[in-house]
């Protein structure tokens, strides 16, 4: 695999995750840091945003923000 392609793919996934975290934070009325910390605690950054990038990045940012916010609240409620 071309190193530049791998670097670009990693960049796209990270950029997508950052945008989703910030948008989700706005939906919940919390800071981006708090959203990041809560998502990380639940393992959702990797398991939802990074791992499912191919499915999620085709959706609108608003849809992704709703999805990640709702998923976070549901996962936190299960604990």
C-alpha positions in Angstrom: 0.0 0.0 0.0 1.2 3.5 -0.9 2.4 5.3 2.3 0.7 8.5 1.2 -2.6 6.8 0.7 -2.4 5.3 4.2 -1.5 8.7 5.7 -4.3 10.3 3.8 -6.8 7.6 5.0 -5.7 8.0 8.6 -6.0 11.8 8.3 -9.5 11.5 6.8 -10.7 9.2 9.7 -9.2 11.4 12.4 -10.6 14.6 10.8 -14.0 12.9 10.6 -13.9 11.9 14.2 -12.9 15.4 15.4 -15.8 16.9 13.4 -18.2 14.3 14.8 -17.0 14.9 18.4 -17.3 18.7 18.1 -20.8 18.5 16.5 -22.0 15.9 19.0 -20.7 18.2 21.8 -22.8 21.1 20.4 -25.9 18.8 20.3 -25.4 18.0 24.0 -24.4 21.5 25.0 -21.0 20.4 26.4 -17.4 21.1 25.6 -15.5 19.2 22.9 -13.1 18.0 25.6 -16.0 16.6 27.7 -17.5 14.9 24.7 -14.1 13.4 23.8 -13.5 12.2 27.3 -17.0 10.6 27.6 -16.7 9.0 24.2 -13.3 7.7 25.0 -14.4 6.2 28.3 -17.1 4.3 26.4 -14.7 3.2 23.7 -16.9 4.9 21.1 -14.2 7.0 19.3 -12.6 3.8 17.9 -15.5 1.4 17.9 -18.0 3.8 16.4 -16.3 6.7 14.7 -13.1 5.2 13.4 -14.2 1.6 12.8 -17.4 2.6 11.1 -16.0 5.5 9.1 -16.9 3.9 5.7 -20.6 3.9 6.7 -20.8 7.1 8.7 -18.8 9.5 6.6 -21.4 9.3 3.8 -24.1 10.7 6.2 -24.6 14.4 6.9 -22.6 15.8 9.8 -25.9 16.6 11.6 -27.0 13.0 11.3 -23.6 11.7 12.6 -23.8 14.2 15.5 -27.3 12.9 16.4 -26.1 9.3 16.1 -23.0 9.6 18.2 -24.8 11.7 20.9 -27.6 9.2 21.1 -25.3 6.3 21.2 -23.2 7.9 23.9 -26.2 8.6 26.1 -27.5 5.0 25.6 -24.2 3.4 26.4 -23.7 5.6 29.5 -27.2 4.7 30.7 -26.4 0.9 30.5 -23.7 1.2 33.1 
